[in-house]
């Protein structure tokens, strides 16, 4: 802060200094107040570095609320949050507004992780109560990151960087999380950043591959289509599970680039397949919030020469509910192009039946958690039977995922399930292995392959 003008009256200097250290919206101290308080505490404890704690508190979902109801409502929420924080913090603690919808709390008497987590839980509970906006109430959650002096940093900048790292980890883990900084967490975040950079490079270098897992008709075992699945083997990291790198791409905001690359690869691979086989591809929650998704998808299919009617896009209930109105519009646009939509992992969400009512789907995929228990758990068997019966009434196709044995396949067929997928029918395969699989398992494809090699056998019309 620049020095006050000595020619001004003393009272004006005090007022200017107070303004420079105060957040004008909430009346809390600002970043300058936070910096000076932390530095003062550190100086007091320099000789005998007794710990103290700094917390960063971020309101989850504030931006959508601010965008939906306007900045006046957003400012009111921030003021109410500031009031609650001042009222609930322990004696001797200080609250400042750190930045935007983020607050900071200095806790001189919190010395270790358990105490920090206990304060964090109290703050989280206080901030999760409804906010009164006059004609409506809204609910928000809060994520928190804690850094303990001197272990997480011996000066202000280092301590705040550690608190930001802890907060970032909380946000990555979902809403309403609490993280206390540690060297293990710092190492985890460094690994995540290295993985992100390696994945970005792999996408740019076209080194993320696509494999295909067969989906078959349970009545006769005939292949109906394949699900495209991402696979990545890094020269340094080795095999990286899609359960790791796909969520990472979503969190870091480049899932669209990854998905579009994989869709193009998958569509190109299917050009060598019989034309009556469909391609199933997973759509991310980010793509169901992006109004450009339909245009981007159609552009890729057109560039490859792939018939949209052969494409099925799998979406999860969680993805649908991230932004329901936008998702519904995108789903309708895609279906108008002839693309079919499957509801994936059915039965694991909180209100899957409601999703069937609110959105238009073509297919339901029964989650493997029910399929794997079908031979030993009568409850799972009855749930699958009920899903199949319901889908028949709604004119929805059904696929059971995760089938690993002959017995499971037979039981599902007897229950009326139309299609199945799992290791029993085939593991995910690369393009070359998929063609070999088709040669061995798809009669018409084998005959067509012989024709290409000069055989005289009759060619079967797949579209008949």
N, C-alpha and C positions, 0 to 999 in steps of 0.2 A: 504494500500500500504506500503511495507517495506521501511524504511528510506533509502535515497540515500547514497552511499558510500562517506564519506567526503574526501577520498584520491583522488577522481576523480576531474578533473578541473570543475570550476563552470558552464561553458557553457554546459558541458556534463550532469551535474545534471539537469539543466533547460530542456535540450532536453529529458532526460529520464522522467522527470516529465510530460512534455507536451505529450510524447508518452503514458504514463500511463493513461492520462485523455482523450485521443483522440481515436475515432473509426477509424481504419486504412483504412477501405473501403470508407467511406463517408466524412471523415474529420470532422464530428461532434464530440461534446463531447460524452463520453460514460457514463456508469452507475455511475462511480466514480464522474464524473463532475456533473451529476444529483444529486447525494447524497449530495455533498458539497454545491451546489447552494441552494438546498432546506433547508439544515441545516442553511446556512448563512441567508436566508430570515427569517426563523423561529426565529433565535436569534435576528435579527434586530427588529422583531415585538413582542418579548416576553412580554415586559412591556405593550404595547398597541397592542394586537393581531389583527391588521388589516388583513383581509383575503387576501389570494392569492390562485391561482389555479394551479394544476398539471393535465395534460392530458396525457393519453396513446392513441396512434394512431396505429391501426393494419391494414395492407393491406389485404383485403378479397381476398381469392383465389390465394394468391401468390405462395403457394407450388405447386399446379398443373401447374402453368405457369413455375415455376422454373424446375420442373420435365420434362415438355414437351420441353422447349427450351434450357435447360441447365443452369448451374450456371453462365456462363458468361453473358447471357441475364438477369438472375435474379439479378446479381450484378449491371448491368446497370440500371435496374428498381429501385433498392434501392438508387442508386446515384441520379437518376432523382427525386425520391420522396424527398430525403434529400434537394436537391436544391430548389424544390418548397416550402417545408416547411420553409426553411430559408427566402425565398423571401416574403412569405405571412404573417408571424406571426407579431403581433403588436410590436411597439417599446418597448424595454426593456425585451422582452421575449427571452427565450433560448430554442433551440432544441437540443436534444441528441438522439442518437440511443440507444434505451433501450435494445433490444434483437432481433436478427433475423430480421424478417420483421415488427418489432414493434419500434415505436419512442415515445419519451416523450417530452412534451412541458411544460415549466415553464412560467406561466402567472402572473407576479407580480401585474398587474393592473386589473385583472378580479376578482371581489369580490362576485358575486352571480350567480345563476343558469341561468337566462336569458342571461346574457353576455357570460357565458360559452357556452351555446347552440348556440349563434350567431357566436362565434369564431369556434365552432365545425362545423357548416354548411359551413363556408368559407373554412376550411381545407378540408372537405369532397369534396366540389366542385373542389377545386384545384387538389386534388389527383385523381379525377375520369376522368380527361382529358386523352386522349390516350398517351401511352408511346411509344416513337420512338425507335425501335430496328433495324433500318437500312432497312432491307428488309421487315419489317412488323410493324404494330402497334398493341398494345394490350391495353385493358381497364381493370382497376381494380377499386373496390370501397374500402372504408375505414370505419372501425368501431371505435368509440371513447368512452372512459370512462373518466369522470372528477371527481376530488376530490378537495374540497375547504377547505383550512386551516382556522381556527382550527377545524371547525365543523366535518370534516371527518377524523381528526387525528391531534394530536398535535406534533408528531415527524415523521421523515422520513419514518420509517418502517410502521407505522400505516396509514399514508397518502397514501403510495404506495399500501398497501393492499386494501384500499378503492377504489383507482383508478382501480386496477385490478378487483375488484368485479363489478364495474360499466362497465368496458370493457367486462367482461364475460357475463353480462346481455345483452349488446348490441349484442354480437355475437350470443347469444341464440335467440334473436328476429329476426335474419336475417341479411343480408348484409346491409352496409351503415347506421347503426343505431348510435344514440348519446344518452348516458346516463350520467346524473349527479348524483353522489352518494348521497343517503339520508338514514336515518334510516329505512324508509319504504322499500326501495330497499334491504337493508341488511337483513331485516326480511323476505322479499320475497325469497331471495336467501337461507336463512337458512331453510325455509319451503321446498324449492325445494330439498335441500340436504337431509333433513329428509325423504321426499317422495321417493327420489331415493333409499335410503338405505332400506326403508320399502318394496319397489317394488322388489329390488334384493332379499331380504329375502323371499318374497312371491313366487318368481319364484323358488328359491332353495327348498322351502318347498312345492312346487306344490299347492299353494293356489290361483293361478290365474286360473279362470274357463273359459270355452267356452260355449256360448249359440248359438242357431240356429234360424234364421228367415226364414220362408218359401218363396220360389220363385215359382209362379204358372203360369200355362198357362191361359192367359186371355180369350181365346175362350171358355174353358169349366171349368175353375177353378181348374183343377187337379194340384196337387203338382208335381213339376219337380225336385226340389232340395232345398237345404238350404244354406244360407250364415253363416259361422262361425264368431262369434263376441266375442271379449275378454270382460270378466267381472271380476272385482276385488272388493271384500269387505274386507277391512282391519279391524282387531279387534279394533284398536284405531281410525283410520281415517274414518271408515264407508265406504259407497259406493264411489269409486273413478272413475270418468268418463274416458272411454278409450280415449276421446279427450284430457285428461290431461296426462295419464300415457303412452300411446303409443308414442306420440311425445317425452316425457321425455326419454323413452328407446332408441329412435333413437338418440337424442342429446347426451346421455351419453354413447352410443356405445355398448349397450347390447340388441338391438332389435332382433338380430339373435337368441339369447338364448330364448327370450320371444316367438318369432314366431315359433321356432322349437318345443318348449314345447306345444304350443297351437295346432299346426298342428298334432302332435302325438295324443293329446287328442281328437281332432275332428275326425281324421281318425279312431280311436278306437271306437268312438261313432257310426260311420256310419256302423259298422259291423252288427248292429242290424236293419238296415234299409233295405227296398227292394233294390235290386242291380241296379235298373234302375234310382235311384235318385242320382243326382250329389251333390258334396260338393264344395262350393265356398269359397275361402280363400284369404285374402288380403296379398299381398307381399309388403314389404316396399322398400323405395328408397335405403336403405343401402344394402338390399339383391340383388337389381338389379345392384349393383356395385361390388358384391362379386363373383368372378369366381367359388367359391365352392358351390353356391346356388343350382345348378342342382344336384350335387352329394349328398348334404345334404338332399334335398327334396326326392330324390329317395331312399336314405337309410332309411328315416323315413317311407315312404310308404311300402317298402319291409319288414321292421321289423314288421309292423302292419298287412301286408297282404292285403293292399288296392290297388285296380286296378288304376293305374295312369289315365286311360281313364275316370274315374269318377270324376277327380279333375279339377276344374277351378280356376285359379289364377287371382285375380283382381289386376290391377296396375293402378296408376294414371299417367296423362300426366307429372306432375311434377317429379315423380319418374323416368319416362323414360328419361327425358331430363337431369337428373343429370349427367349421363355419357352415352350418346346415343350409342356409339359403343359397350361398354360392355353390356348394356341393350339389344341391338339387338341380340348379341351372346347368351345371357342367354335365351331370349325368344325363339329363334330358337331351342336351346338345349331342352328346356322344351316341346316344341310342337312336337319334334321328339319322345319324350317318350309317346305321346298321350295326354298330359296335354293341356287343352284348356286355352287360355289367353283372359281375358276381359279387356277392357279399361273402367275404372271406372270414375264416375263424368263427363261424356262426355258433352261438351258444355261450361264448366267453365274455361278451359285453354285458353291460348293465341293463340294457333294454332292447335286445335284438328284435323282439316282436314289434316294438314300436317303430324300428327302422323299416321293417317290411311294410308297415302301414304308411309311413311318411314318404318313402322313396320307391321308385320303380326299379326292380331288379329282374334279371333273367335267370339267375342261378344262385344257389346257396351252397357253400362249402362247409361241411360239418367238421368242426375242429378235431384234430388228432387226439386231444385229451379224452374225448368221449370214445373214439374208435379204439384206442389202445386198451380201454377198460371193458370193451363190449363182451368179452368172453368170461369175465370174472365179476362184473358189477351189473346187477339187474337194473339198477337205476339208470346207468348209462345206456343200456339196451333200450329201456322204455323211452328215454329222452330221444334217442335216434329214431325210434319207431314213430314217435309223435312228430318229429321234425319232417320225416318223410311223408307222413299222412297230410300234414299241414301244407307242405309244398305241392303235393298233388292237387289239393283243393285250390291253391293259388296259381297253378299252372307254372310252377318253377322247377327247373331241373335241379338235381341234387348230386353233389360229389362228396364222397367221404375221403378225408385226407389221412395219411399216416398208416395205411394198411400194410402190415408186415408179414402176415401168415395166410395160408390157404383157408384156415378156419375163420379168420376175420372176414375174408372176402366172401365166403359162403354165407356166413351169418348176415352180413349186410345185404347180399343179394336176396336172401330169404325175407328180409325186412322190407324189401321193395326199393332199396337204394339203387339208382340208375347207374352211377359212375363211381369209379374209385381211383385212387392215386396213392402211391407209397412204394417202399423198397420191394414189396412183394412183386410188383409189376416192373420195376426198374428204378435204379438210382439216377440222379441227374447226370447227364452225359454231354460231352462236347459235340460239336457239329458232326464230326466224322463218325463218332460212336452212335449218334442218333440215326444217321443214314444206315449204318450197319444194323441197328436195332430194327429199323423199318424193313430192311431187306429180309430179316429173319422172322418178323412178326406181322408184317402187313402184306397179305397175299398179292393184292393188286400192284403194290409197289415192286415186289419181287418180279412179277411178270413184266411190268414196265421196264425194269432194269434189264431183264433179259432181252427185251426188244431193242434197247439201246445198244446192246452188245451183238445184235444181229440175229437173235433167236426168232423163230417164226410163230411162237405161241400167240394166242389172241390177246388183245388189249382190252381190259375191262373199262367201261365208261364209268368213272367215279360219280358223275353227276346224274346218272340214271336213277 
